[in-house]
Amino acid sequence: MRRIDSAVLHEQNEKEFAFLQTDFNALGEKLSRDGIDIEAITKAAEAFQIAVPSWGTGTGGTRFARFPGQGEPRNIFEKVEDCAVINELSGCTDSISPHFPWDKVDDFAELKQHADAYGLKWVSVNSNTFQDQPGQAVSYKYGSLSNTEKASRDLAIQHNLDCISYGQQLGAKSLTVWVGDGSNHPGQQHFQRAFERYLASAEQIYKGLPADWEMHLEHKMFEPAFYSTVIQDWGSSILAAMHLGPKCKSLVDLGHHAPNTNIEMIVARLIQFKKLGGFHFNDSKYGDDDLDSGSLQPYQQFLIFNELVDAEHRKESEFNPAYMLDQSHNVTDPIESLVTSAIEVQRSYIKALLVNREALYGYQDANDAIMASGELKRAFNFDVAPILAMARYRKGAAINPLKTYRAANYRNAMAPVRPRDPKATGSGII
């Protein structure tokens, strides 16, 4: 089952293919001079996949306002439909990451069947203990897993266990835990006791993991807590993951660090100690901006993938990170942003595959900084757009995704069947 008219997709691809073939052949000749087989790289592009966050399919916002567009999804079933559109255009987003309770339904078998019809699968489920829900007996105002009140901690623990149950019904295999727990004033919180309470709560969740599941701990420097955060950086995250056990790993969100943090080195450390669980890809200028991936710092994203591809090259054990987008689209059509962002992450991966690993190792061993840096820049400066477009074409996706999407007039078609619902939640974050 498809959301984008096959005739529209075919017509747009026919307009583009001759030019694509010319560009692809020219790039193949150029790469062959460096001993690189363009067909092998294209196959890697075809195999690359990154998950779409269910909540990213709606317009985001700020604490000041949110300006939703027409035809946006109002529930998880409609979010699945938009995720299908994103995958039909990009060819590299065949999975969805849900967020609970936003995406909770009465019949998870029905939801799974709905996604199956579009060839989509479910990956890491996300818990929400940073908001009080209607009718909630106790509050998360002063924290969830680390709250001083046992009743609040117990509620947060049970919610995470419920999320595991929901995920099992959908076929997911991991739980991502991010908490906003922290403090806003010096002296408000005993740092060590708060961390101890977090660990004790997380232990109860970890015990509830199925045998083939992982638990991913997501750190964030600040917000909503602005003086201290319980899991504020990768140090606290990896300490907690090591404390909990081998099925617990750290998750890296690119926007959850201080400006100019060397994220690629953090990635290398987590790989080395078998604790890299996955990523939330986005971009930022100031903080947790959740801007489109690769829109501001594409070289940083490439350097992160340089470490990931290096681990692949060395056949690092216990290395299977989960890739997911996590963005807020305030002024763009979320489908367009998610399509282009997925392709930008894929672009970073493909460029990292072009690095001559053995040459780079030689430069590093010889302390040849200029040549080592130059090898990375050589790979980064390649225009790999023909490889990405050919991979999409061969998978039945769009050579030019944005042109095809706009030609399909999808948003206008959805407007009358999806009237705005002011009570709808979980599409876009404010």
C-alpha positions as CSV (number, residue, x, y, z in Angstrom):
1,M,0.0,0.0,0.0
2,R,1.3,3.4,-1.0
3,R,0.5,7.0,0.0
4,I,2.3,8.8,-2.9
5,D,0.7,8.1,-6.3
6,S,3.0,5.7,-8.2
7,A,2.2,7.5,-11.4
8,V,3.5,10.8,-10.0
9,L,6.6,9.1,-8.7
10,H,7.3,7.4,-12.0
11,E,6.7,10.6,-14.0
12,Q,9.1,12.6,-11.8
13,N,11.8,9.9,-11.9
14,E,11.6,9.7,-15.7
15,K,12.3,13.4,-15.9
16,E,15.4,13.0,-13.7
17,F,16.9,9.7,-14.6
18,A,19.0,10.5,-17.7
19,F,20.8,13.3,-15.9
20,L,21.2,11.1,-12.8
21,Q,22.8,8.3,-14.9
22,T,25.3,10.8,-16.5
23,D,26.3,12.2,-13.1
24,F,26.5,8.7,-11.5
25,N,28.8,7.5,-14.3
26,A,31.0,10.5,-14.0
27,L,31.3,10.1,-10.2
28,G,32.0,6.4,-10.7
29,E,35.0,7.2,-12.9
30,K,36.3,9.7,-10.4
31,L,36.0,7.3,-7.5
32,S,37.6,4.5,-9.5
33,R,40.8,6.5,-9.7
34,D,41.0,6.2,-5.9
35,G,40.2,2.5,-6.0
36,I,36.6,2.9,-4.8
37,D,33.8,0.8,-6.4
38,I,30.8,3.0,-6.7
39,E,28.5,0.0,-6.9
40,A,29.6,-1.2,-3.5
41,I,29.1,2.2,-2.0
42,T,25.6,2.5,-3.6
43,K,24.7,-0.9,-2.1
44,A,25.7,0.5,1.3
45,A,23.4,3.5,0.6
46,E,20.6,1.2,-0.3
47,A,21.0,-0.7,3.0
48,F,21.2,2.4,5.2
49,Q,18.1,3.0,7.4
50,I,17.2,5.6,10.0
51,A,14.1,5.7,12.1
52,V,11.5,8.5,12.1
53,P,10.2,9.9,15.4
54,S,6.4,9.7,15.5
55,W,6.2,13.1,17.2
56,G,8.3,14.7,14.5
57,T,5.6,14.3,11.9
58,G,3.7,17.4,13.3
59,T,4.8,21.0,13.5
60,G,6.9,21.7,16.5
61,G,7.0,24.9,18.5
62,T,8.5,26.8,21.4
63,R,7.3,27.8,24.8
64,F,5.9,30.9,23.1
65,A,3.7,29.5,20.3
66,R,3.1,26.7,17.8
67,F,1.8,27.2,14.3
68,P,0.5,23.9,12.9
69,G,0.0,23.5,9.2
70,Q,-2.9,22.0,7.3
71,G,-3.4,18.2,6.9
72,E,-1.1,17.3,9.9
73,P,-1.6,14.0,11.7
74,R,-3.9,14.0,14.7
75,N,-3.1,10.5,16.0
76,I,-0.6,7.7,15.7
77,F,-2.5,6.1,12.8
78,E,-2.1,9.2,10.8
79,K,1.5,9.7,11.9
80,V,2.2,6.2,10.5
81,E,0.7,7.3,7.2
82,D,3.0,10.3,7.0
83,C,6.0,8.1,8.0
84,A,5.1,6.0,5.0
85,V,5.3,9.0,2.8
86,I,8.7,9.9,4.1
87,N,9.9,6.3,3.4
88,E,8.4,6.2,-0.1
89,L,10.3,9.4,-0.9
90,S,13.6,8.8,0.8
91,G,13.9,5.0,0.7
92,C,15.9,5.0,4.0
93,T,13.3,5.4,6.8
94,D,11.5,2.1,7.1
95,S,10.9,2.3,10.9
96,I,9.1,4.4,13.5
97,S,10.0,5.3,17.0
98,P,6.9,5.8,19.1
99,H,6.5,7.9,22.3
100,F,4.1,7.0,25.1
101,P,1.6,7.9,26.4
102,W,1.2,10.2,23.3
103,D,1.0,7.1,21.0
104,K,-0.9,4.8,23.3
105,V,-3.8,3.0,21.7
106,D,-6.4,0.4,22.8
107,D,-5.4,-2.1,20.2
108,F,-1.7,-2.4,19.5
109,A,-2.3,-5.3,17.1
110,E,-4.4,-3.0,14.9
111,L,-1.6,-0.4,15.0
112,K,1.0,-2.9,14.1
113,Q,-1.1,-4.1,11.2
114,H,-1.6,-0.6,10.0
115,A,2.2,0.0,9.9
116,D,2.8,-3.5,8.3
117,A,0.5,-2.5,5.4
118,Y,3.0,0.3,4.6
119,G,6.1,-1.9,5.1
120,L,7.1,-0.1,8.3
121,K,8.4,-1.5,11.5
122,W,8.7,-0.3,15.1
123,V,12.0,0.4,16.8
124,S,12.9,1.9,20.2
125,V,9.9,3.0,22.3
126,N,10.3,6.3,24.3
127,S,8.8,6.9,27.7
128,N,7.5,10.2,28.9
129,T,7.9,11.1,32.6
130,F,8.6,14.8,32.0
131,Q,4.9,15.7,31.8
132,D,2.0,15.1,34.2
133,Q,-0.8,13.4,32.3
134,P,-4.6,14.2,32.9
135,G,-5.8,12.5,36.0
136,Q,-2.3,11.5,37.2
137,A,-2.3,10.7,40.9
138,V,1.1,12.2,41.8
139,S,3.3,14.7,40.0
140,Y,6.7,14.8,38.2
141,K,7.2,18.4,39.1
142,Y,10.2,17.6,41.2
143,G,11.4,14.7,39.1
144,S,10.4,11.2,38.1
145,L,12.9,8.3,38.6
146,S,14.9,10.4,41.1
147,N,11.9,12.1,42.8
148,T,12.2,12.3,46.6
149,E,8.7,10.9,46.8
150,K,8.5,7.2,46.4
151,A,5.0,7.3,44.9
152,S,6.3,9.5,42.0
153,R,9.2,7.2,41.4
154,D,6.9,4.1,41.4
155,L,4.6,5.7,38.9
156,A,7.6,6.5,36.6
157,I,8.9,3.0,37.0
158,Q,5.6,1.5,36.1
159,H,5.2,3.7,33.1
160,N,8.5,2.5,31.7
161,L,7.5,-1.1,32.3
162,D,4.2,-0.4,30.5
163,C,6.2,1.1,27.6
164,I,8.1,-2.2,27.3
165,S,4.8,-4.0,27.1
166,Y,3.5,-1.7,24.4
167,G,6.8,-2.1,22.5
168,Q,6.6,-5.9,22.7
169,Q,3.2,-5.9,21.1
170,L,4.6,-3.7,18.2
171,G,7.8,-5.8,17.7
172,A,10.2,-3.2,19.1
173,K,13.4,-4.3,20.8
174,S,14.6,-1.3,22.9
175,L,13.4,1.3,25.4
176,T,14.8,4.8,25.4
177,V,14.7,6.6,28.8
178,W,15.2,10.3,29.0
179,V,14.2,12.2,32.2
180,G,14.0,15.9,32.9
181,D,14.9,15.3,36.5
182,G,17.2,18.0,38.1
183,S,17.2,21.2,40.0
184,N,17.0,25.0,39.3
185,H,18.6,26.3,42.5
186,P,21.9,25.6,44.3
187,G,21.2,23.4,47.3
188,Q,17.8,22.3,46.0
189,Q,19.0,18.8,45.4
190,H,21.5,16.5,47.0
191,F,23.4,15.4,43.8
192,Q,24.5,12.0,45.0
193,R,21.2,11.0,46.6
194,A,19.3,12.0,43.5
195,F,21.6,9.8,41.3
196,E,21.2,7.0,43.8
197,R,17.4,7.2,43.5
198,Y,17.7,7.3,39.8
199,L,19.8,4.2,39.7
200,A,17.5,2.3,42.1
201,S,14.5,3.2,39.9
202,A,16.3,2.3,36.7
203,E,17.3,-1.1,38.2
204,Q,13.6,-2.0,38.5
205,I,13.0,-1.1,34.8
206,Y,16.1,-3.0,33.7
207,K,14.8,-6.1,35.5
208,G,11.7,-5.9,33.3
209,L,13.6,-5.9,30.0
210,P,12.9,-9.0,27.8
211,A,15.9,-11.1,27.1
212,D,16.4,-9.7,23.6
213,W,15.9,-6.0,24.5
214,E,18.2,-3.1,25.3
215,M,17.7,-0.1,27.5
216,H,19.1,3.2,26.2
217,L,19.9,6.1,28.6
218,E,19.7,9.5,27.0
219,H,21.7,12.3,28.6
220,K,21.0,16.1,28.3
221,M,23.0,18.9,29.8
222,F,20.1,21.2,30.8
223,E,16.4,21.8,30.2
224,P,13.9,21.6,31.8
225,A,16.3,21.7,34.8
226,F,18.7,24.7,34.5
227,Y,21.1,24.3,37.4
228,S,21.7,20.6,37.5
229,T,20.4,17.5,35.6
230,V,20.6,14.0,37.0
231,I,21.8,12.4,33.8
232,Q,23.5,15.5,32.4
233,D,26.3,14.1,30.2
234,W,27.8,10.9,28.8
235,G,29.8,10.4,32.0
236,S,26.7,10.0,34.1
237,S,25.0,8.0,31.3
238,I,27.8,5.5,30.9
239,L,28.2,5.1,34.7
240,A,24.5,4.3,35.0
241,A,24.7,2.0,32.0
242,M,27.7,0.1,33.5
243,H,25.9,-0.1,36.8
244,L,22.7,-1.5,35.3
245,G,24.3,-4.2,33.1
246,P,25.2,-5.3,29.6
247,K,21.8,-4.7,28.1
248,C,21.9,-1.0,29.1
249,K,23.7,1.5,26.9
250,S,24.1,5.2,26.3
251,L,22.1,7.1,23.6
252,V,23.7,10.3,22.1
253,D,21.4,13.2,21.1
254,L,23.5,15.6,19.1
255,G,21.8,18.6,20.6
256,H,22.1,17.6,24.3
257,H,25.7,18.8,24.8
258,A,27.4,22.1,25.5
259,P,28.3,24.1,22.4
260,N,31.5,22.9,20.7
261,T,31.6,19.6,22.6
262,N,33.7,17.0,20.8
263,I,30.8,14.6,20.2
264,E,32.8,12.3,17.9
265,M,35.2,11.6,20.7
266,I,32.4,10.7,23.0
267,V,31.1,8.3,20.4
268,A,34.6,6.7,20.2
269,R,34.7,6.2,23.9
270,L,31.2,4.7,24.0
271,I,32.2,2.3,21.2
272,Q,35.4,1.3,23.0
273,F,33.5,0.3,26.1
274,K,30.6,-1.4,24.3
275,K,28.1,1.2,25.5
276,L,27.0,2.9,22.4
277,G,23.2,2.3,22.1
278,G,22.3,4.7,19.4
279,F,21.6,8.3,18.3
280,H,19.1,11.0,18.0
281,F,20.2,13.0,15.0
282,N,19.5,16.7,14.7
283,D,21.5,20.0,14.5
284,S,21.9,23.0,16.7
285,K,23.3,26.5,17.0
286,Y,22.8,27.2,20.7
287,G,21.4,24.2,22.7
288,D,18.8,21.6,22.2
289,D,17.5,23.4,19.1
290,D,16.3,20.2,17.3
291,L,17.0,21.7,13.9
292,D,17.2,19.7,10.7
293,S,20.1,17.2,10.6
294,G,23.1,18.6,8.7
295,S,21.6,22.0,8.3
296,L,24.3,23.8,10.3
297,Q,27.2,21.4,11.1
298,P,27.5,18.8,8.4
299,Y,31.2,18.3,9.0
300,Q,30.6,17.4,12.7
301,Q,28.0,14.9,11.5
302,F,30.5,13.5,9.1
303,L,33.2,13.2,11.8
304,I,30.7,11.3,14.0
305,F,30.1,8.8,11.1
306,N,33.9,8.6,10.6
307,E,34.1,7.0,14.1
308,L,31.1,4.8,13.3
309,V,32.5,3.6,10.0
310,D,35.8,3.0,11.6
311,A,34.2,0.7,14.1
312,E,32.5,-1.1,11.2
313,H,35.9,-1.4,9.4
314,R,37.5,-2.8,12.5
315,K,34.6,-5.2,13.0
316,E,34.1,-3.9,16.6
317,S,32.3,-6.4,18.7
318,E,28.8,-5.5,20.2
319,F,28.5,-2.7,17.8
320,N,25.0,-2.2,16.4
321,P,23.9,1.4,17.1
322,A,20.3,2.5,16.4
323,Y,19.9,5.6,14.3
324,M,16.9,7.9,14.7
325,L,16.0,11.5,13.9
326,D,14.8,13.7,16.7
327,Q,13.8,17.1,15.5
328,S,11.3,19.9,15.9
329,H,10.0,21.5,12.7
330,N,8.6,25.0,13.6
331,V,8.6,26.7,10.2
332,T,8.8,23.9,7.6
333,D,6.6,21.0,6.5
334,P,7.7,18.2,8.8
335,I,7.6,15.7,6.0
336,E,10.0,17.8,3.9
337,S,12.3,18.3,6.8
338,L,12.3,14.6,7.8
339,V,13.0,13.5,4.2
340,T,15.9,15.9,3.7
341,S,17.3,15.2,7.2
342,A,17.3,11.4,6.7
343,I,19.1,11.9,3.4
344,E,21.7,14.2,5.1
345,V,22.5,11.6,7.7
346,Q,22.7,9.0,5.0
347,R,25.1,11.4,3.1
348,S,27.4,11.6,6.1
349,Y,27.5,7.8,6.3
350,I,28.4,7.4,2.6
351,K,31.1,10.1,2.7
352,A,32.7,8.4,5.7
353,L,32.8,5.1,3.7
354,L,35.1,7.0,1.2
355,V,37.8,7.5,3.8
356,N,40.9,5.4,3.0
357,R,41.2,3.8,6.4
358,E,44.6,2.2,6.0
359,A,46.1,5.5,4.7
360,L,44.5,7.4,7.6
361,Y,45.9,4.9,10.1
362,G,49.3,5.4,8.6
363,Y,49.1,9.2,8.9
364,Q,48.0,8.8,12.5
365,D,50.9,6.5,13.4
366,A,53.3,8.9,11.7
367,N,51.8,11.9,13.5
368,D,51.2,13.5,10.1
369,A,48.4,15.9,11.1
370,I,48.1,17.6,7.7
371,M,47.7,14.4,5.7
372,A,45.4,12.8,8.3
373,S,43.1,15.9,8.3
374,G,43.4,16.1,4.5
375,E,42.2,12.5,4.1
376,L,39.0,13.3,6.0
377,K,38.5,16.5,4.0
378,R,39.0,14.6,0.8
379,A,36.2,12.2,1.6
380,F,33.9,14.9,3.0
381,N,34.3,17.1,-0.1
382,F,33.0,14.5,-2.5
383,D,29.6,15.2,-3.9
384,V,27.9,11.9,-3.3
385,A,24.4,13.1,-4.3
386,P,24.4,10.8,-7.4
387,I,25.0,7.8,-5.2
388,L,22.2,8.7,-2.9
389,A,19.8,9.4,-5.7
390,M,20.7,6.2,-7.5
391,A,20.1,4.2,-4.3
392,R,16.7,5.8,-4.0
393,Y,15.8,5.1,-7.6
394,R,16.8,1.4,-7.3
395,K,14.7,1.0,-4.2
396,G,11.6,2.6,-5.9
397,A,11.9,5.9,-4.1
398,A,12.2,9.4,-5.5
399,I,15.3,10.7,-7.4
400,N,14.2,14.2,-6.3
401,P,12.1,13.7,-3.2
402,L,11.0,17.3,-2.7
403,K,9.9,17.8,-6.3
404,T,8.0,14.5,-6.2
405,Y,6.3,15.4,-2.9
406,R,5.2,18.7,-4.0
407,A,4.0,17.3,-7.4
408,A,1.9,14.8,-5.4
409,N,0.2,17.7,-3.6
410,Y,0.0,15.5,-0.5
411,R,-0.7,18.2,2.2
412,N,-3.6,19.8,0.2
413,A,-5.1,16.3,-0.3
414,M,-4.9,15.7,3.5
415,A,-6.4,19.0,4.6
416,P,-10.1,18.1,4.1
417,V,-9.7,14.6,5.7
418,R,-7.6,15.8,8.6
419,P,-9.3,19.0,10.0
420,R,-7.3,20.6,12.7
421,D,-7.9,19.1,16.2
422,P,-6.8,21.5,19.0
423,K,-6.9,18.6,21.4
424,A,-4.5,16.4,19.4
425,T,-1.2,15.9,21.1
426,G,2.2,14.3,20.5
427,S,2.7,15.6,17.0
428,G,5.4,18.2,17.4
429,I,6.8,19.3,20.8
430,I,6.2,22.6,22.3
